[in-house]
Amino acid sequence: MLRPNFQTLNQFFHRTPLGAALLLALSLPGLAAFAQTACYTPWSATTVYTGGQTASYSGQNYTADYWTQNQTPSTNSGAVGTGEPWIPDGSCGAAVSPYAQEAAEGVTTLQQWYVQSSGLYQSPTGWWNAANAITLLVNYSRVTGTTQYLSAVANTYANANAANGSQNFITSANDDEGWWALAWVDAYDLTQNQNYLNTAETIFSDLTTQWDTTTCGGGVWWSKNLTTSAYKNAVTNEIFLKLAASLANRVSDPTAKAQYLSWANQEWQWFQNSGMINSQNLINDGLNATNPNACTNNGQTTWTYNQGVILGGLVELNKANQNSSLITTAQAIANATMTNLVTSNGILQEPSISGPDQPQFKGIFMRNLMELDEASPQSQYQTFVDTNVNSIWQSDQGSNYEFGVYWQGPFDSGDATRQTSALDAFVAAIEMEGGSQ
């Protein structure tokens, strides 16, 4: 399952006269993926097509096999003789990377665990994990240009609350609802469906009720159940920061924009002084509140997702504030993660793995590293992501393009949580590859 450096090959065959000539003269396995084919005239639902006429749809070219109208090519296509009105003619437009091809197989496998009636995923993938899966579908759609999975995103928005027994994706777990808010912000960015952004705002409004100054001087509680779960932790507050800044960057009303930015600045001022960022520039799990007036870093695990969400949060806050020190801080945390939370071969790993939640974490880091790279590209980020994706593909793959939790290998088992996490890395690789070309 070894793979040549397709990015270097792609640049050679498309950026040099010799490469262009060779590409025309040779038909090499694997290189066809990079042949940039012009797209036919875009398909129209109102046009009547007769046999032999052509159209393009979502990055694919098609030829009509017979008279057809208002039959979407992507869902009404097949080889000659299958009875479908459209015959696929291959990809068109931008070059297709091997990462995109591999991710396509992985997303197809991911959706085999999707439950249409609930909009969620089969066990052991839980409520908050499903929010991350939806985020993955949105980001995959964005970097590849496909619209194939947007119906699943809409279906989850319509049905997941009823299946979970919640309203507006709000639950007793503040971090869980925050994940859903971030998912709907991403969905809004891609689709411009205002309902998605409105839901994110509704969730944020609920989260502001969880801000508390009596313990640790500020911060959002991890849970609404303070009897058994009175805890100020890193990831909940990182989500709060990222969500507040994201909303400030997207709403049009000046008053609302100012309020969201105020919350984001307040959160970051509290977070950076809370002690959760340790001397290694890594973020521990949360705070020890034995003395609520003088909370301290609890020294608990530096999970990879704690190092991830903060990157996206600081990127969004920098967009709103234009303060380059925020990017510098994010880079320090990213570099510390890529140095300390890896195997000897540079493969991202958790300090330990157990239960249904921890397999989600690494993908969240990769997703937010991608956002940091979009804001301030660094070659080492792409190298790191490529190294991890290649390892997943070569060493952590089971049957049917299932990916496991140990990216360095061996493959352990497959489920939607593991799959989503790995695919976050593939999406980052596609995004960074596109930005480097």
C-alpha positions in Angstrom: 0.0 0.0 0.0 3.0 2.3 -0.5 2.3 5.4 -2.5 4.6 7.7 -4.5 4.7 11.4 -3.7 1.7 12.4 -5.9 1.9 16.0 -5.0 5.5 16.3 -6.4 4.4 14.4 -9.5 1.4 16.6 -9.9 3.5 19.7 -9.8 6.0 18.3 -12.3 3.5 17.1 -14.8 1.5 20.4 -14.7 4.2 23.0 -14.1 7.0 22.1 -16.4 7.1 21.8 -20.3 8.7 18.4 -20.1 6.1 17.2 -17.6 3.3 18.4 -19.8 4.7 16.7 -22.8 5.1 13.4 -20.9 1.6 13.7 -19.6 0.3 13.9 -23.1 2.5 11.1 -24.4 2.1 8.6 -21.5 -0.7 6.9 -19.8 0.7 6.0 -16.4 -1.4 4.4 -13.6 -2.2 6.9 -10.9 -1.4 9.9 -13.0 -4.8 10.1 -14.8 -6.2 11.4 -11.5 -4.3 14.6 -12.2 -5.3 15.2 -15.8 -7.4 18.3 -15.6 -10.4 17.8 -17.9 -12.6 20.7 -18.8 -16.1 20.5 -17.5 -19.0 20.4 -20.0 -21.8 23.0 -19.8 -23.4 22.7 -16.3 -26.5 20.5 -16.1 -29.8 22.3 -15.8 -33.1 20.8 -14.5 -35.1 22.7 -17.1 -33.1 21.6 -20.1 -34.3 18.7 -22.3 -31.3 16.5 -23.2 -31.3 14.0 -26.0 -28.9 11.0 -26.6 -25.3 12.2 -27.0 -25.7 15.6 -25.4 -23.4 16.4 -22.5 -23.5 18.1 -19.2 -21.4 18.5 -16.0 -22.6 18.2 -12.4 -20.6 18.5 -9.2 -17.2 18.0 -10.7 -18.2 15.2 -13.1 -18.9 15.1 -16.8 -21.8 13.1 -18.2 -23.3 12.1 -21.6 -27.0 11.6 -22.0 -27.8 8.0 -23.2 -31.3 9.0 -24.3 -34.0 11.7 -23.9 -34.0 13.0 -20.3 -35.1 16.1 -18.3 -34.9 16.9 -14.6 -33.0 13.7 -13.7 -29.9 14.7 -11.6 -26.8 13.1 -13.2 -25.2 12.1 -9.9 -28.1 9.9 -8.9 -29.3 8.8 -12.3 -26.2 7.5 -14.0 -24.6 4.2 -14.9 -22.8 2.4 -17.7 -24.4 1.8 -21.1 -27.1 -0.8 -20.9 -28.0 -0.2 -17.2 -31.1 1.9 -18.2 -29.9 5.0 -16.5 -30.2 8.2 -18.6 -26.7 9.6 -17.8 -23.3 7.9 -18.6 -20.4 9.1 -16.4 -17.5 10.5 -18.4 -15.1 11.1 -15.5 -14.0 14.0 -13.2 -13.6 17.5 -14.6 -12.2 20.8 -13.5 -9.6 20.8 -10.8 -7.2 18.0 -10.5 -8.2 15.2 -8.2 -5.7 14.3 -5.5 -5.1 10.8 -4.2 -6.1 12.1 -0.8 -9.5 13.1 -2.2 -9.9 9.7 -3.8 -9.0 7.9 -0.5 -11.2 10.2 1.5 -14.1 9.5 -0.9 -13.8 5.8 -0.1 -13.6 6.5 3.6 -16.6 8.8 3.7 -18.7 6.2 1.8 -17.7 3.8 4.6 -18.6 6.4 7.3 -22.1 6.8 5.9 -22.7 3.1 6.2 -23.0 3.7 10.0 -25.4 6.6 9.4 -29.0 6.1 10.6 -31.3 7.9 8.3 -34.3 8.0 10.7 -32.4 9.7 13.5 -29.7 11.6 11.7 -27.2 10.1 14.1 -24.7 7.2 13.9 -24.7 3.6 15.1 -23.3 2.8 18.6 -20.7 3.4 19.9 -20.8 6.8 18.2 -22.6 9.1 20.6 -24.4 12.4 20.5 -21.3 14.7 20.5 -19.4 12.4 18.2 -22.3 12.8 15.7 -21.8 16.5 15.7 -18.2 16.0 14.7 -19.2 13.6 12.0 -21.6 16.2 10.5 -18.7 18.7 10.7 -16.6 16.3 8.8 -19.2 15.9 6.1 -19.4 19.7 5.7 -15.7 20.1 5.5 -15.3 17.2 3.1 -18.0 18.8 0.9 -16.2 22.1 1.0 -12.7 20.9 0.0 -14.0 18.5 -2.7 -16.9 20.5 -4.1 -19.3 17.6 -3.8 -23.0 18.1 -2.8 -23.6 14.4 -2.2 -23.8 14.6 1.6 -25.6 17.9 2.2 -28.9 16.0 2.3 -27.5 14.0 5.3 -26.5 17.3 7.0 -30.0 18.6 6.5 -31.6 15.3 7.7 -29.6 15.4 10.9 -30.7 19.0 11.5 -34.3 18.0 11.0 -34.3 14.7 13.0 -31.5 14.4 15.6 -33.2 16.4 18.3 -36.3 14.2 18.3 -34.1 11.1 18.4 -32.1 12.5 21.3 -34.9 14.0 23.3 -33.5 17.5 23.1 -34.5 20.9 21.7 -32.2 23.1 19.7 -29.4 20.6 20.4 -29.2 21.8 24.0 -28.4 19.3 26.7 -27.1 19.1 30.2 -23.5 18.7 28.8 -22.3 22.1 27.8 -19.4 20.8 25.7 -21.8 18.5 23.8 -24.1 21.3 22.7 -21.1 23.4 21.9 -19.9 20.8 19.4 -23.3 21.0 17.7 -23.1 24.8 17.5 -19.7 24.6 15.8 -21.1 22.1 13.4 -24.0 24.4 12.4 -21.6 27.3 12.0 -19.7 25.2 9.5 -22.9 24.1 7.8 -23.9 27.8 7.5 -20.6 28.7 5.9 -21.0 26.1 3.2 -24.7 26.4 2.5 -25.6 30.0 3.7 -28.7 28.4 5.3 -29.6 31.0 7.9 -31.4 28.4 10.1 -28.0 26.8 10.8 -26.5 30.0 12.1 -29.6 30.8 14.1 -29.3 27.5 15.9 -25.7 28.2 16.7 -26.7 31.5 18.2 -29.5 29.8 20.2 -27.0 27.3 21.6 -24.5 30.1 22.4 -27.1 32.0 24.3 -27.7 29.0 26.5 -23.9 28.6 27.1 -23.6 32.1 28.3 -25.9 31.2 31.3 -23.1 28.7 32.3 -20.5 31.4 32.7 -19.6 31.7 36.4 -17.3 34.0 38.3 -17.6 32.4 41.8 -15.3 29.6 41.0 -11.9 30.2 39.3 -12.9 33.8 38.6 -14.7 32.9 35.4 -15.2 30.3 32.7 -18.0 28.1 31.6 -19.0 25.0 33.5 -18.4 21.6 31.8 -21.9 20.4 32.9 -25.1 22.0 34.1 -25.3 19.4 36.8 -23.1 21.1 39.4 -24.0 18.5 42.1 -21.9 15.8 40.5 -19.9 17.6 37.8 -18.8 21.0 39.0 -15.8 21.3 36.8 -14.1 24.0 34.7 -12.3 22.2 31.9 -10.3 23.2 28.9 -12.3 21.9 26.0 -15.7 23.4 27.0 -14.1 26.9 27.3 -12.2 26.5 24.1 -15.4 25.7 22.3 -17.0 28.7 24.0 -14.2 30.9 22.7 -14.3 29.5 19.2 -18.1 29.8 19.0 -18.2 33.4 20.3 -15.5 34.5 17.9 -17.1 32.6 15.0 -20.5 34.3 15.6 -18.8 37.7 15.9 -17.3 37.1 12.4 -20.6 36.0 10.8 -23.6 38.0 12.1 -24.4 41.3 10.4 -26.1 43.1 13.3 -23.4 45.5 14.8 -24.8 45.1 18.4 -24.8 41.3 18.3 -21.4 41.3 16.7 -20.0 43.5 19.5 -21.6 41.2 22.1 -20.1 38.1 20.7 -16.7 39.6 20.4 -16.9 40.8 24.0 -17.6 37.3 25.1 -14.7 35.9 23.0 -12.3 38.4 24.5 -13.5 37.8 28.0 -13.1 34.1 27.5 -9.6 34.3 26.1 -8.4 36.8 28.8 -9.7 34.3 31.5 -8.4 31.2 29.7 -4.8 32.4 29.1 -4.6 33.4 32.8 -6.2 30.3 34.2 -3.1 28.2 34.3 -4.4 25.5 32.0 -1.6 26.2 29.4 1.4 24.6 31.0 5.1 25.4 30.6 5.4 23.1 27.6 2.7 25.1 25.8 0.4 22.2 26.1 -3.1 22.4 27.6 -4.1 20.1 30.5 -7.6 18.9 30.9 -8.9 21.4 33.4 -8.6 23.2 36.8 -8.4 22.1 40.4 -10.9 24.2 42.3 -10.2 23.0 45.8 -9.7 26.6 46.6 -12.3 28.3 44.3 -10.6 31.6 44.7 -7.2 30.3 43.5 -7.7 27.5 41.0 -4.7 25.7 39.6 -3.9 23.5 36.6 -5.0 20.0 37.6 -2.2 18.3 35.8 -4.5 15.9 34.0 -4.1 14.5 30.5 -3.1 16.8 27.7 -5.6 15.3 25.2 -5.0 16.2 21.6 -8.3 17.9 21.2 -7.5 20.3 24.0 -4.6 21.4 21.8 -6.8 21.5 18.7 -10.0 23.6 19.5 -7.9 26.4 20.9 -6.2 26.8 17.5 -9.4 27.4 15.7 -10.6 29.6 18.4 -7.5 31.9 18.2 -7.8 31.9 14.4 -11.4 33.2 14.7 -10.5 35.7 17.4 -7.7 37.0 15.2 -10.1 37.5 12.3 -12.2 39.7 14.6 -9.4 41.5 16.5 -6.5 41.5 14.0 -4.0 40.6 16.8 -1.1 38.7 15.4 -0.1 37.5 18.9 -3.1 35.2 18.9 -1.6 33.4 15.9 1.8 33.2 17.5 0.2 31.6 20.6 -1.7 29.1 18.4 1.5 28.2 16.6 3.3 27.6 19.9 0.6 25.2 21.0 0.5 23.5 17.6 4.3 23.0 17.5 4.3 21.7 21.1 1.6 19.1 20.1 3.5 18.0 17.0 6.6 17.6 19.1 5.3 16.0 22.3 2.1 14.1 21.5 3.5 11.9 18.7 5.2 8.6 18.2 8.9 8.4 17.3 7.8 8.6 13.7 5.7 11.7 14.1 2.3 10.1 14.2 -0.2 11.9 16.4 -1.3 9.8 19.5 -3.1 10.2 22.7 -1.3 9.6 26.0 -3.8 6.7 26.4 -7.0 5.4 24.7 -10.1 3.9 26.2 -13.8 4.3 25.9 -16.0 5.6 23.0 -14.9 9.3 23.2 -11.1 9.4 23.0 -10.9 8.0 19.5 -12.5 11.3 18.3 -9.8 13.5 19.7 -7.0 13.4 17.1 -9.2 14.4 14.2 -10.3 17.5 16.1 -6.7 18.6 16.4 -6.1 18.0 12.7 -9.2 19.9 11.7 -8.2 23.0 13.7 -4.6 22.7 12.6 -6.0 23.0 9.0 -7.7 26.2 10.1 -4.5 27.6 11.5 -2.7 26.7 8.3 -5.3 28.5 6.3 -4.7 31.6 8.4 -0.9 31.3 8.5 0.5 28.6 6.2 3.5 26.7 7.5 5.2 23.9 5.6 5.7 21.8 8.7 1.9 21.6 9.1 1.4 20.1 5.7 4.4 17.7 6.3 2.9 16.6 9.6 -0.6 16.1 8.1 0.8 14.2 5.1 2.8 11.9 7.3 -0.2 11.0 9.4 -2.5 10.5 6.5 0.0 8.2 4.7 0.3 6.2 8.0 -3.4 5.9 8.4 -3.8 4.7 4.8 -0.8 2.3 4.9 -0.9 1.0 8.5 -4.3 1.7 10.1 -6.7 0.4 7.5 -9.1 -2.5 7.9 -11.5 -4.0 5.4 -13.8 -1.8 3.3 -11.7 1.3 3.9 -12.3 1.3 7.7 -9.8 3.3 9.7 -8.9 2.6 13.4 -7.8 4.6 16.4 -4.0 3.9 16.2 -2.9 5.9 13.2 0.6 4.3 13.5 -1.1 0.9 13.3 -2.1 -1.7 13.7 -5.8 -1.4 12.8 -8.0 -2.2 15.9 -11.6 -1.8 14.9 -14.0 0.4 12.9 -16.8 2.7 13.9 -18.1 6.1 12.9 -16.1 7.8 15.6 -12.7 6.4 14.5 -13.7 6.9 10.9 -14.6 10.6 11.4 -11.4 11.3 13.3 -9.2 9.8 10.5 -11.1 11.5 7.8 -10.5 14.9 9.5 -6.9 14.3 8.7 -7.6 13.4 5.1 -9.7 16.6 4.7 -6.8 18.6 6.2 -4.4 17.0 3.7 -6.7 17.9 0.8 -7.1 21.4 1.9 -3.3 21.9 2.5 -2.4 20.2 -0.8 -4.7 22.6 -2.6 -3.2 25.6 -0.9 0.3 24.6 -1.8 -0.2 24.2 -5.5 
